Amino acid sequence: MNRNFEPVTSNKVRNKKKTWLSRCGMLILSFLATACGGAGGSVSPVSGANATSGSASSGGSTSNSNTGTDTCSVSKLESEMNTQLAQLQTDTDFSFGIEREDGRRYWFQRGASTMRTPYESASTSKMVSALIILRLVEQGYLKLEDKPQDKIANWPIPSTVPLSTMSLANLLSFTSGLTEEPLCLNAGFSNFESCVNNIAVVNANNTLIPGTEFYYASTHLQVAGLMAVKARGVNSWQELFKEFQQQTGLFKTASYDLPSSSNPRLAGGMHWTGEEYLEFLVALKKGKLLNSNSMAQLLVDRTASTKLTYSPATALGEVWHYGLGMWHECQNSSFSCAPASRISSPGAYGAYPFWDRNKSYIGILARQGELGSFTKGVAVERAIRPKVETWLTCLNQ
């Protein structure tokens, strides 16, 4: 079973998924309407590594760069957020962490969930995998224009078919035309490189033209990952991830281990903690992971002129666009938002990492509900968002 944001394998499965997604779109409206009732678990909002149960504290000084008012109280707002999050009716325990522009953090931990609880990533790993590969582009090992056959020996897609023109940029933006997912993507005993070749074989004759259609699937990042392994001259994705960990100090306890360490699924095969993912988002926001040129490439809307053939965002009744390994969110039935105003990489278990670039803050809802419950995670974050947006500019204790 594919444990990414949404699994896809064949036309028959796609049709079933689209029916399920439509139902999910109705469920989220009902969920949001009841978001503030019921009993919750224990509450522990904290800051950074020094957890202090029952209080929220600052991860940095509160400067006058934000506009506060005489009537707001940050401690009161944080207490109100504690209460609201504790009372939310939802399907599983969760943790919630955010950091605003001045460095102040708010953490909430409910029941058995903490910001240090290891969770299966599902599709939250897509943004991480894309960043690792984009850093190799920045370092000169790859170019966004590179094609799989430029880096992978004996690439099985012939030059006579449309898919032969796919580029690394197409792969990272899920517009490569690789829509069919072979079973090896979910088989721990499979060989990573052989599985990538199998992806090429089962898709080779689909006649799709790269760059013309967006299709959310695990295939794209798996091929991009093998290109990165070959370009860097290492033996496995695990070596690339270890190098990323050493260079950045991030994801110290995280791993790519699903379905196995030898055949990791880059689109949804990590374990991480909420604290680790929050630190990753902080580093990204502060420009510590990419230079300005690479950041600009990351934030380009890559699907503005493509057909959105398959998008899990339809479960929300919304149209989102896609960049390199992450979503451009838009809470409308048509894409009418400024590209890159809010980017995210939600997962099928309901975990939801995001960077709101309009309001200059980052956050993650860390949880692991049932497969396909991503709408419930989004619903929790949206329920608390109005209070969070008031907290963002409040300077008074």
N, C-alpha and C positions, 0 to 999 in steps of 0.2 A: 504493500500500500504506500502510495506516495504521500508524504507528510509535509508537503509544502503548503503555501497559501491556499492553492486549490490544485488537486491532482487532475491530470488529463492524459488520456491514452488513445482514444479512438473517437470516431464520429458518434457512435452509439453512446459512449460514456459522456461525451460533450453534451449531447442533448439532455441526458439525465441531469447533468450538472446545472445546465441552464434553468431547468425546472426547479431544482433545489435552490439555486441562487435567487430566483424570483420570490420563492417562499421566504427566504432569509430577509429579503428587502422588506417584506411586511412585518416580520418578527421584530426587526430593530425598531420600527416605529412604536410597536406595542411596548417594547422594553424600555425605551426612553420615557414613555409616558408614566411608567411606574418606578422610575429610577430612584426615588427618594424614600421608599417605604421599607419596612421589614427590619430584621435584626442582622447585625454584622458581627465580625469577630473582634479580636483585640486590636488596638491601634498603637502604632509606634512610629510617629513621624520623626525622622532623624536627619542629621546633616553629616555627610561624608562618612568616614570610618568610625567616628566617635558617636555611636548611637546612644541617645538619651531618651528612654521611653517616656512618651507623654508630652514631649515638647519639640518644637521645630526651631532650628537655629540657623545662623547665617554661615554660608560657605565662603563668605568674603565680606568686605566692608560695604555698607550701604552708602553709596555716594549720591550726589545730587544730580547725577546724569539722567535720572528718571524724574518725572513730575509727580510728586506726591500731593496729597491734600490734607488739610488739617483735620478732616473728619474720619479718615481711614485709620485702621490699626492693623498692622501686619500680624501681630500675635492673635488678635481676635479673628482675622480672616483665616489663619491657619487652624485655629480651634474649630471654626465653622466647617472648614474643609475636612478635618478629622471626623466630625459628626456626620457630615453628608456621606463620606466614603464608607464609614462604618455601617451606615444604615441602608446602603444600596442593596437592592435585591438583585443578585447575580448568581451565576452557576458555579463559581469556584472562588477560592481565596486568591488574592492578588496583592502585589506591591506596586507603588506608584512613586516615581521620582522625577523631579523637575529642577532645572536651574535657570535662573533669569540672568539678565545682562550684567548685573553688579556682582554676580557670584553667589548670591543667596540661594540656598537649596531647601527644598521641602521634600521629605520622604514620608510615605505612609505605608505601613505593613499590616496586613490583615490575616488573622488566623495563623495557619501553618506557613503562609508565604512570607518570605523576607527578601530584602534586596540582595541577599547572598545565597538564596536558594537556586540550585542549578535547574535550568529549564531546557527542554528541547526547543530548538529555535524555530522550527518550521521556516517560513519564508523571511523571517527577520534576518537570516544569514545572507540573503541576496545583496543587501547593501554592503555588508562586510566583504563578501567575495569580490564584488565589483570594485571596491576601494583598493583591495590588495592588488588586483590586476591593473587598475588605473595608475597605481604607484609605479608599477613596472613600465608602463608607458612613459611616465614622467622621467624615469631613470634611463630610458633609452633602449630597453630590451624589446619593446613592442611599439607598434604604431596602431592607431585606431583604424587605419586603412588596411592593415594586414589581413590576409585571408588564411583560413585554416591550412590550405595546402602550402603556404609559405613557411609554416613552422612544423607541421605534422607530416612525417614521411608516410608515403603510401596512402594518402588521404583518398578514400574510396569514391568520392563524388566526382564524376567526370566533368571535364571542362565544357562539355556540350549541353549540359542541363542548366536551367536558371539558377539553381542553388550554388553553383560554382562561384558566383559573384559575391557571396556573403562576406562581410568584413567583421572585424572585431567589434566595431561600433554597432553593427547590426546585432551581433550576439549579445552584447551588454544591454541593449535596449529592447531585446526580445522581438526584433523585427527581421530575424535571419531567415524565417521560413521553416524552421525546424519545429514541427508541431506534434509529431508522433513520438511518444515516450516508450522505449523498449523496457521490458521487465527488469533488465540488468540494473537500471537506475535505483531499484529498491532491493537489490540482492547483494548482501554483504560479501558473499564468496566470489563475486564477479571481479574481474580485473578492470581497473579504472580506464586504461587506454583502450582495451578491447571493447568496453562498453561505449566509449565515445565513437569508435569506428562503427559500432552497431547503430548508434543514433544516425550517423550519416547514411548507412545502408537503407534503413527503413524509411527515411525521408527523401532519398535521392530523386525519386520520380514524381514528386507531388506537384511539380510545375509552378510552385509559388515563386514570386520574384522578390528577393531580399529587399527590405526597405519599404515595401508597400503595405504590409499588414502586421499589426501587433498581435501576438499570441502568447499569452502567459503560460509558460511551461518550464520544466527543469532542464530541457535539452540545451538551451542556449548557453547557460553558464558552465555546463559540463565541458562543452567544446572549447569555450573561452579559457577555462581552467587548464586544459591540456595544452593549448597554445602557450599559455604562460609558463607552464612547467618546461616545455621544450625550449622556449625562448631564453629562459633563465638558466638552462643547462643543469637542472636538478632532476632528481628521480621521481619526485612525488609532490602532490599538493601539500602534504604535511611539512615538507621542507620549506616550501614557500610561506606557510602559515607561521612556522617557527621563526623564520627570518623576520616576518612582520612583527611578531611578538617581541623579538629582541630589539628591533629598531625603534619601536614605539612604546614599549612597556605596557601595552594594552592586552586585555583578554588573557591575563596570566594563568587562570585556571580553566579557561575555555578550551574546547576541542571540536574538531570536525571528525565525528565518529559514527555518523549514521548514513547509510545502513551499516558501515564498518569503517575503520580507520584506513583500510587499504582501498576502499571504494567509496570515499565520502561524496555525498550529494551536496554540491556547492550551493544549490538553490534552497536547501532546507535541511542540512545535516549537521548543525552545530549543537553543542550544549554551551550555555553561558549563564551568568548571573545578571540580575538587573543592575547591580552596581557596576559591573564590567561594561555593560552596554551603555550605561549613562556616561561613563568616562570616555568611551569611544565617541559618542555624540559631542561631548565637550571638546575633545581634541579636533574633531572635524569642524565644528563651529568656529573654533579659534584659529583655524588655518594651520594646524600642526601636522596634518596628514598629507595635504596637497598644496602645491604652490598656486598662485593666482590663476595661471593659465589652465592648469588641470582642474581647479575648482570650477572655472567657467565652463569647461567641457562637461563636467559632472552635472551641472545645473541646466544644461540645454534641454528643452522640451524636444524629445526625439520622435514623438508620435503626433505632432501637430498636423501633419498632412498625410497620415497613414490611416488605413482602415482598422478600427478597433475590433478585430474579429472575435477575440475572447478576452474578457476582462472581469475578474472577480468583483470589481467595484460596483458592478451592476446589482449585486446583492444589497447595496445601500440605496439603489435607485439613483445613482450618481455616475457621472462620467469623469474619470481621472485620466491623466496622461502619464507618460513614462519617460524617465531619463536614462541614466546608466545605473541600473540596479536599484532604482528607487522610484516611488510614485510622486507625481505632481498632483496633489489633492485638489478637489473642487467640490464643494457641497451643493452642486446643482445638477440638473438632469441633462445639461449640455455644458461643455467646458467653456466657462466664461470668466475664469480666474486668471490672474497673472501667473505665468509659469514660475515655478520654484518659490512661490510665496509660502508654501508649506509642503515639505517633502517627508516621506515616511516609508516604512517597509514592514507592514503588519504581517503577522503569521496566522496560520490556520487554527492554532490553539488559542488565539485571542491576544497574544502579546502584541504590543503596539509601540514601536519606537518612532519618534518624530522630531523634526526641527522646524519650528515655526519661524521662518525668516522675516515675516512681516512684524512680528512682535518680539523677535530676538530672544527666544528661549527654546530649550530642548527638553525632552522628557521621554520616559518609557513607562508603559504599563506592562509589568512582568507577570505572566500567568501561564497556566497550561490547562485549559479546559478541554472539552471534546474536540476531535478533529472537525473542522468546519465551523467553529464557533467564533471566527474572527470578528463578526459583527457585534458580538457581545462585549468584546474588549474595546472596540471603537465606541460602543455605547457608554461604557463606564467613563472613558476619557471625555466624551462630549457632555456627559452629565455634570462633571466637575469643572469644565472649561470656563464658564462664565465667572465663577469664583476665582479661578486661577488668573484670569485676565485682569481682574481687579487687583489681585495680589501682586502682579507684575510691576505695577507703578506705585504701590503703597510703600512709603518710606518711614512712616511713623510706627514705633513699637507699640 
